[in-house]
Amino acid sequence: QFGITPFEYRQKLRMGTAKRMLEFSDQEVKAIAERLGFANIYHFTRVFSKFYGLPPARFRHRSL
């Protein structure tokens, strides 16, 4: 119905949550990755960069 797979939908939700956490909290990127269920920060960074065009740390710095 959504035109995407359940996995893609879940990733979209996770990335939206990650974006909000980076914008509105002071949690470390590693803590955010762990909280969202990523096995390691490298995988989280790769997925986040694919969605938003920037790694999480640069995204946060840009948002300030």
Buried (B, 14 or more C-beta within 10 A) or exposed (E): EEEEEEEEEEBEEBBEEBBEBBEEEEBEBBEBBBEBEBEEBEEBBEBBBEBBEBBBBBBBEEEE
